[in-house]
Amino acid sequence: MRIAKLLLLPVLAAGTGAWGANITYPVTRTTNQVDIYHGVSVADPYRWLEDDNSAETKAWVAAQNQVTFDYLKQIPERDAIHRRLEQLWNFERYSVPFQEGGVYFFTRNDGLQNQSVLYKLSSLDDQPRLLLDPNRLSSDGTAALAGLAVSHDGRYLAYGVSAAGSDWEEWKIRDVSTGEDTTDDLKWIKFSGASWTKDGSGFFYCRYDEPTDATKMTAVNYYQKLYFHRLGTPQSADKLIYHRDDFKDWGFGGQVTDDGHYLILSVSQGTDQRNRVFYLDLTTPGAAVVELLNDFDAQYSFLDNDGPVFWFRTDLAAPRGRIVAVDTTRPQRANWRELVPQAAETLTEVSVVNNSFVCAYLKDAHSQVKVFSPDGKFLYQIALPGIGTAGGFGGKRSDTETFYSFTSFTSPGVVYRYDLVARTNSVFRAPKVDFNPADYETKQVFYRSKDGTRVPMFISRKKTSPKGPAPTLLYAYGGFDISITPAFSVANLVWMEMGGTYAVANLRGGGEYGEAWHQAGMKLKKQTVFDDFISAAEWLTAKGYTTRPKLAISGASNGGLLIGACETERPDLYGACLPQVGVMDMLRFNRFTIGWAWMSEYGSPDNAEEFAALRAYSPLHNVRPGTKYPPTLVLTGDHDDRVVPAHSFKFAATMQADQAGDAPVLIRVETRAGHGAGKPTAKIIDEAADKWAFLVKSLGMHPSLPASGSAAAAGQ
């Protein structure tokens, strides 16, 4: 009680101004904590907020949420926005199906289910039969299906469950024919899939040593180990296949080849795109792991094998990607064969189906799909429904069919079956959403960044939007070789319905143009990413799409870092900021859970030169007293063990203390939620309604939303 009362003492707060009633923030206690980095003293007065288990931190979170939700519920438009989101969200959504042992598997959400449900089909004309409903695993919908693997004969399903958004997963096994679980129960699994042996006797997976209950959400994750679990045995009997006590930062992924002959080990170091590839001959008892590719000089993605010849997608000497063949009996590089050379477009994924390479490319951040023979001869290009994002194309070398989804900013994901013999498309499942896509438009523009680099950006809006500057939401990510491509979002559709423009900038640091584009925005070059984003904001205002008071910016995770950095660097440029689950403390990010793995992307605060670069843009360390910051809503989850919530806690506390203007600085802490994956539909809708309500108030919008049932569903 003493702590709670202390935190609720009033302080001077945001004034009335354009944003309404005076806000009284909870007091956030400060300490005299100072750290020395390379002779530089750095204060960290809110260090105590890193302890998410303490009563004081919990009381602070409750007090902050009280202030935030009191503010949001007073926004008149919030309820109408929520109703419209819920109405549009109520449509069927499907995953791309896959087939094992003659059985098809896919997920479906009937609309407002918190979690999608796994179904099985004995044939494509069969009635779907329920196999696993994650909604039955928890009372509040926060238990999510986090991964699955089906044995080659289609008899058993291994599946992982994440609770309350945590990266920790618990894996179980279900009999596909009966729908009943076996006694198998595997714990302390994180960043791992499962790969069954050909005979279905068990599967390979990765786990960490069991943490203590007090540290499981924050302690660093080192020394991952690769195990084999035999069906019907306790986890304690699992066989340790590979680990490296001499390299605590090595991570593993185990993949059994389709012929069952080899276990392919992909060995990673953090989030570095480069990796090693080892293999184990599963047909030879007592065989040792062979270190095939151990130079850590490029990215190698195993595709398939033709006996002892392994096929890889790689960016070795090809930053946009190519396909090579490596004969394991003659593995010297002089004997490698290039099958599919680097193209002008970026090669992002390859699957081997119908004895051919199905290659997914990005051309200016939208999809192309080309098919090549096993010797690398171009065969044909798969015709896609338009400019958007295609994903899927899985299968086995002997399959003659594959499935994929296609989506765009204004088109929900349609799932197609593609016949690789007849070369024809047919619709497997098509959602129906209560709106008319013909009412919306998306165009791609190119702008110049600060250094003159040409950067692409998508701009979507309603065709009938009034001419002239409009409220605009600019979104981006810019990191970890991740490409941001067109995708449908109900939340973004409602934003456009309200008269907003939605813009997505494809910044350097991403993978849109290959590894060179990625490397241009990492480590000591990270400022380039922020320059690209700021240039996009300036371009949108210069071209009359919006004005500075009407421009909002948003991003999550690494994108949350982007928003925090750009807000503290150019607070004058935006009308509102939404940093979500962001990496805000660039001097301590490597001290929690998997944060150490990001040093390959960001650099290390232990390196003097990289420390200087990190401190120069670290959002937490660049908030300045006496600065007028735009309205800011920081968002995080109390179970985020990817980017621990302390990042957002400390950033929000600092912003509240240093804000010189009357704009609100609020933090919204979602309870029983993590970094984002597996978040229940109800929580997603609530969060979207709060974000849009915050922007409506902050940008001075006066939206009118369609009445229920008024949109043209017939337009689908």
N, C-alpha and C positions, 0 to 999 in steps of 0.2 A: 504493500500500500504506500509506503514511503516513496518508493521509486516511481510508482504511477503518479502520485501527486506532484513529484518533482518535475516529471516530464510534461505535465499538463499546465505548468505555470505559464502565463501569457508572456509574449514578447512583442515588440513592435513588429508589425507585419505589413503585407501588401495593403495599400490604401484603397479607397473606393474606386477612383478613376473610371476607366471604361469597362472594367471587369466586375463591377458590382460591389457587394458588401465587403467590408473590411474582413481580412482573414487573420486569425490568430493562430500562429503555428505553435506546436509544442516546443518547449525548450529542449535543445540537444546539448547535453553536457560536453564540455571540452576538457582535454587533458594537456599536459605538457610534453607529450610524446614527440621526440625528434629523432630522426634517423640520419646517419651519415652515409652518403654515397659518393665515393671517389673524392672525398674532401668537401662535399657540398652538404649543408644541413637542410633537411627537408622535414617540415612539421607534419604531423599526422594526428591532429587533435581528436578525431573521431574513431581512432583505432578500436575502441571498445565495441563499436557496432559490428566488428568482424565476428564476434561471438554470438552466433545466431541462437545458441541454446540458453543464453543468460536471461534472467527475468527482466532485466533492464532493457535489453534489446527487444524482447517480446512486447513490453509495455510501450516502448517507442513506436514500434510498428502499429500497434493497436491505436495509439493516439494519432499518428499520421493518417492512418486509414479513416479515422473518424472525421478529421478535417477534410480529407479529400472527398469522401462520399457525401458529406454534408454539402460541399460546394457543388458537386455534380448533380445531386438530386434536385437542386434549386434551378437548374437550367430547364426552362419550360419545354424545349423541343426533345429532351432526352427520352421521354416515354414513347413519343411517336416514332423516333428513330429506332428504338428497341423493337417496337411492334413491326415496323417495316423489315428490319433485319430478320426477325423471326419468321415473318411471312415468306420472304424470299429464300431463306435457308431451308425451308421445308420442301426439298426436292431430292429425288433419289440420286445417289452418287455411287459410282462403281470403281473398283480398281481394275487394272489389267489382269486378266486371268492367266494362269499357268497350268501345265498339265504334268502329272506324274502317275505312272502306272495305269494309264487310261482314265484317270479321274482329273477333272478340271476343278480348280480352286480359285475363288475370287471373293472380295469383300463388297458388301453393300451397306449403305446407310439409308434408311427410309426417309430421312430428312432431318429430324430433330433428335435422333438418337445421339447420346453422348459419345458413343464409340461405334465404329463400323463393325459389322458382323461378318464372320467368315462362313462361306457357303461352299458346297461341293456339287458337282454335276457329273453324272456318269456319261453324258453326251451333251452336245451343245443344244439339243432339242429337249433335254430332260428338264424337269421341274427342279429348281435349286432346293437343296436340303441343308438345313442349318447344321454347322459343324462346331462352331465356337462363338458364343456371344459374350464379349468382354463386359457388357453392361450388367451381367449377372455376377461379376466378380467383386463388385463393391457397391455400396448403397448410394454413393454420391457420384458415380460415373467417372472416378478418377483413376481406376485401374485400366490400363491400356495395353493392347496387344503390341509388343515392341519388336517382334521378330518371329519368323516362322520358317520351318524347313520340313519338307515332306520326303519320306524315304522313297527310293527309286521305284519300289513296287506299289507305291501309293497307300501302303497299309498304315503307316504311323506318321503323326504330325508332332514335331517338336516345336514348342512355342514359348516365347518369352513374355513375361508380364512386367510392366513398370507400374509402380504405385505412386500416385500423387505427383507425377511428372519427373520423378527421379531418374537419373541415368542407370541406377542399379536395376538389374532385372533378375527375376526368378523364372527358371525354365522348367517346363513339365512336358510330358508326352501323352498324346491322346490317340486312342485306337480310332482310325478313320471310319471303320465300318460300324462300330457300336457307339461312338461318341463319348466313350468313357475314358477317364484318365487312368494311366498306370500309376504305380507307386513311385516312379522316378521323380526326383525333386532336386534341382540344381540351383545353387545360390551364389551370390557375389560375382555375378557376371556383368560385365560392362564393356561396351564397344566391341561386341562380338556377335557373329552369326553362328549357325550350326551347319555342318556338312556331313551327310550320312555316307557310310560305306556302301559299296555296291550291293552287298548282301543284306543290308538293313539291320545288321547286328548292333549298330550304335553310330555315334557321330562324334566329330571333333568340334571343340569349342574352346574359348579362352576365358579365363577368370583371373581375379586378383585374390590375394590372401584376405581372410576375413578381417575387416576393420573393427574397431571398438564402436559401440553404439553412439558414444559422444562425438566421435570424429568422422563418422561415415559420410556426412554431407559436406565436409570441408577438407579432410586430410588429402594430401597429394596421392595420386595413383601411379605407382611405379611397380616394376617387376611383374608385368603380365605374363601368364603362363598358358601354354597350349596343352589341352588334355584330350583324352579319348574316353567317352562315357559309353559303357556297354549297357544295352537295354536290360532293364530289370534289376540292376545292381545299385547300391547306395553310392552317393557322390564320393564318399570316403574311399571307395574302391577304384575311382577313376585313375587311369594310367597317365602319368605325366609324359608327354611326348617331346616337348621342347621348351626350354627356358634359358635365359642368359643372366646369371648373377653378375656377370662382368659388365653388362649394359642395362642399367635399370630403366632406361628410357626406350628400350625396344618394345614394340607392340607387334602382335602376330595375328594373321588371318589364315585359317586352314581351309583349303578347297580340294575336295576329292574330284579327280577328273571323271568325265562321263563314262569312260571305259573301266573305272574303278582301279586302275593300275597305280596311280600316283596320288600322293597328297602334296599339293602345292602350298608352300608357306610364303606368304607375302610379309616381309619384315619391314616395319615402318619405324621412323623416329619422329615422334610428335606429329605435327601436321605438315611436315615437309613433304612435298610432292614426290620427291625421290624415294625410292625404296629398294630393298634387296629381295631376291627370289631364291628360295631353297626348295628342295623337294625330297620326298621320301618314297621309296619303292615299296608299295603295300603288298606286293606279291612275293617279296623275299623276307622271310622271318629274320628278325635281328638286323635288318638293313639300317645303315646310318644315314642321317640327314646329309644331303649333298648341297653344298653352297654353290649354286649355279651362277647367280649374278650377285656379286658381293662388292661391287665398286661404289655403290651408293652415288651414282653419277646421273641418274635419270629416273623417270617414272616408267615402270613396267607393269602392265595389266595382263595377266594370263587370260587367254581366250579359249583355247582348246589344244588338243594334241593329236598328231597323226603318228601313233606309235611313240618312238623316242623323240620326235620332232615337236617342239613346243612353239605355239604361236603367241605373240605378244603385241599389244598396242603399246607404243613407246614414244616419248618425245626426245629420245637420244638423237642428237644431230637433226632434230625436226621439231621445233617448238610448237608447231600446230598438229603434230602427231602423224604416225605412220604405223604400218604393220610389218613385223619381221618374223622370220622363222629361225629358231635356234635348235640345232641338232644336239641333243644331250650326249651323244656318243662322240661328237667333235665340237665341243662348246666354245672353242676359240673364236674370237670376233671375226677373224678373217674368213670363217666358214658361215657366218650369218648370211641369210638371204632376205633382201627387201621384197615383200610381196605387194603391198599397197604403199606407194610413195606419199610424201607430204603433199597436200593440196593447198589451194588458196584459202579454203575454208578450214575451220578448226575441227579436227576429229575428236569427238567427245566420248563416244561409246561404240563398241563393236560386239556383235553376237555372231555365232556360227550356227546357221539354220539352213536346212535344205542343201547341205554341203556347199555353202557359200558364206561370204562375209557380208553381213548386213551392217553398214557403217552409218552412224548418225553424225552429222556435221552441224556446225553453227556457221551461218553466213550472216554477218552483222546482227548477231544475237537472236536469230530465228532458225528453225530447223530445216535441214535437208537430209534425205536418206538415200544412200546409194548402195548398190549391190555389186559385189565382185566375186569372181570365181576363186577357188583355192590357190591358184597360181597368180592371183592379183589382177586378172583381166576385168576391166569394167564391163558390167553386163547391162545395167539399167538403173534409172532413178525412180524411186517410189513416188507416185503423185500424191501429195498431201492436200487436204481440203483448203488450204490457204496459208497465209503468213502467221505462224504461231509456233507452238512447242509440241513436238511429238516425242513420246517416251514409251519404252517397252521393248518390243521386238525381241523378246527372249525366246528360248527354246533349245532344242538339242540338234546336233548335226543331222540326224536322220529325220527330223520333223519337216513337214511340207507346209505347215501353217505357222503363223505367229500372230501376236496381238499387240496393239499399241493404242495409246490414247492421244487425242489431239485437242488442244485448248488454245485460247487466245484471251486477251484482256476482256473481250465481250462475247466469248463463246464458251459455255461450260464444257467440261471434258467428255467428249464422245469416245467410246471404246470401239475400235475396229478389229475385225479379223482380216488378216491379209493372207491370201493363197499364193504361195511363192511359185507354184507350178503354173497356174493360170494367170498370175500377176494381177489379181483383182482384189478390191476392197469390198467388205460388207460390214454393216453395222452390227456389233454384238450387243451393245447397250447404249442408249442415248438418253440423257437426262432432259427433263422438261422444267424449265424455270419460268416463273410468271413475269416475263418481260420480253420485249421485242429487240433482239440484237441489232436489227436494222436501224434502230433509233440512235445507235452509238457509232463512233468512228475512232479508229486508231491510226496514227501516222508516225512514221519514224523520221526524226530529224537528226542532223549532225551539227555539233557546235565545236568551237575551239576552246581548249583549256588554256590556262595561264601561260603554258610554254608552247602553245600553238598546236598541240596534239588534237587530232580530230576524234571526237567522242560521240557515240550514238546515244540517242534518247528516244523513248517511246512516249507519245502524248495521246491520252484517251479522254474523250468527253462526249456528252450528248450532242447530237447534231443540231438540236434546236437551242443550244445554249446561247444566250445573248452575246452579241459581238462585244469585244472589249475585254478589259481585265476581269478575271474571274478568280474566286477562291481556288487555290491550287495546292495540291499535296505532292511534294517531291520526295520520292523514295529511292534508296540505293543501298548497296552493300559494300562492294569494293574490297574484297579480300579473299584469301585462302583458295584462289583459283576457282572460285564459285561463280558460275554464270547466271545472271538474272535474265530470264527469258519470259515471253508473254505467258500469262496464266490468269485464269478466271478466278475472281473473288467476289462473293456476295457483298462483303463489306465495301469493297471498292466500287461495286455497282451502285450501292446506296449512296456513296459519296458523290458519284456522278449524277444520280437522280436528284440530289439536293442542289445541283448546279455547280458542283466542283469539277475541276480538271485534275486528272491523275497523270503524273509524269514519273517515268522510271529512267534513270541515267545509268548507263553501263560503264562504270568507272574502271580505271586501271586498278590492278590488284585482283580483279576477277579473271575468269578464264575465257572471256568471249573471243579473244583473238590469240589464244594459246599461251604458252609459258612465258613468252617475252612480255606480253601484256600483264601477266600476273607479277612478274619480277619488277616491272616498272612501278609497282605500288606497294612494295614490302620493305621491311627493315628500315634502312636509312633513307629510303625513298617513299616512306609512308605519307609524307606531306603531299606528295603528288595526288594521292586519292582525295584529300581534302580540297586541293586546288581544283580538281575535276568537278567536285560537287558544288563548290562555291561558284565556279564558272557556269554550271548548269543553272543555278539559281539566278545569277546575273543575266544569263541569256533569256530566261523565261520572262523576266521583268523588262529587259530591253526590247524584246519582240512583242510586248503588249499582251502576253498571255495572262499576266497577273501584275500586282504591285507588291511592294515589300510588306505592307500591312496585311495583305491577303495571302501571303505565301507561307505554308506550313511545311515542315520537314519531318521525315519519319524514317526510322531504321531500327533493326533489332540485332542483338548479339554484337558481332563485329560492326554491323550497321548502327547499333546503339552507340558504340564508340565513335563512329562517323558523325552522328548527330551531336554528341557531346563535344567533340573536337571542333566542329564547325560552328556550333552555338557559341562556344567560348572564344573562338577566333574572330567571328563576325556576328556579334549579337544584334547589330543594326540591320541585318539583311532579311530577317524573318519575322513573321507575324505570330508564329507559335512553333514549339518544338516538342516532339514525341520520341525521346530516347527510350528504347525498350530492351530489357535484359542486357544492358551494355557493359562492355569492358571499360570501366571508367578510371581505375587506378592502375596506370601503366608501370608503376614502380613495384607493385606487389601482386600482379596478376599471376605470376608463376609460383606463388606460394600455396595455391588452393587447388584441390582435386586435379583436373587435367590441364590446368593453366600453364604448367611448365611446357606442355607440348606446343604452345603457341609461340615459343621463342624462335622457332624456325621461320615464323611469319613476321613477328614484331621486333625480334632482337631481344637481348637480355639486359636488364638493369645492372647486372654484374660486370658488363663490359662498358668501359668509360665512354667510348664514342657512342655506343647505342643508348646508354643511359641519357646522354645529352639530347639525343633525338627523341627519345620517349618522353622525357620531361617537357620538352618543347611543345608537345601537343596533348599530353595526358589531360583529359577533361578535368579530373579532380584537381590537378595542380595548376590549372589555368583559369579557374574562377577568380575574378578580381573584385575586391571590395569597392564599392562606389560605382559599379557598372549597372546599367539598366538592361536587364535581360528580358527577352520576350516571354510570354506565357509558356510555362513548361510543365508537362505532365510526364514524370518519370514512371516507368512501369517495370515491375519485376515480380518474381514468384518466390514464396518462402521456401519452396523445395527445389530451387534451382541449384543443382550441384554441378552444372557445367560452368556457367558464369555466376559465381556465388552472389547472393543478393547484397552482400556488403559493398560491392561496387556501387550499386544504385543508392544504398543507404547513405554512404559517405558523400556521394555527389549531391544528393538532394539536400542533406544537412548543410553542406557548404554553400550551395546555391541560395538556400533560404537565409542563411546568415549574411551573405554578401550582396543580396539583391538590393539595389538602390532605387529601382522603379517600383511602381505599384502593381505590376503584373504578377499573377499568382505563380508560385513554384510549388507544385504538389507531387506527392509520390503515391502511387497506387500499388499496393502489395497484395497480389492474389494469393489467397491461402490454399493449401493443398494443390499447388501448381508448381511446375518446374520451368525449364527453359523454353518450352513450347510444345514439344512432341507429346502426343497423347492427351492434350488438354481437352476436356469434355466440351461438347458443342455448346452447352448452356453457358459455360464460362467464356467461351470464345465470343458468343453473342453479347454477353454482358460487357465484356472488355471493349468490343467494337463500338457499342452504343455509348460507352463512357468517352472513348477517344473522339468520336464524331461530335458528341455534345460539347466536349471541351473545345473543339475547333470551331463549332458554330458560334459559341460565345466569344472565343478569342479573336476570330476573324470578322466578327460582326455580320454573320450570315443570317438570312431570313428564308430558310428553305421551305418548300412546299412538297410534301411527299405524296405519291399516288395513293388513292383510297384503296382499301383491300379489294383485290380481285380485278383492279382496273387495267392492269398491264396486259399486253397482248401475248398470252401464252401460245396462241396460234402461230406466232412468228417462229416457233421452234421447228 
